[in-house]
Amino acid sequence: MTDDATVQHLAKLAEAWGRPPSVEAVTVFVTNDRMLHLWARVLDFQFVRRKHFIERDIDIARRFVARRQSARMAKMNGK
């Protein structure tokens, strides 16, 4: 894949990635790139049951993922 990926490149990548996960997966990119959130939205449409988020700080990103995991576990346990 080139450094300047297109929507078509992402479609091929999504196909190669395989079947969607059984539960929603979360990816958090840690970056100072103020425009990456636009690609994150594109990725949401390209990768079924996967959500992409942007954070500027790795500790905030880790806490975000931990909260999502806790919420998923609570939901699975009927809480």
Sequence and secondary structure as in RCSB ss.txt:
>XXXX:A:sequence
MTDDATVQHLAKLAEAWGRPPSVEAVTVFVTNDRMLHLWARVLDFQFVRRKHFIERDIDIARRFVARRQSARMAK
MNGK
>XXXX:A:secstr
  SS  HHHHHHHHHHH S  SS EEEEEE   TTHHHHHHHHHHHSTTEEEEEES HHHHHHHHHHHHHHHHHH
HTT 
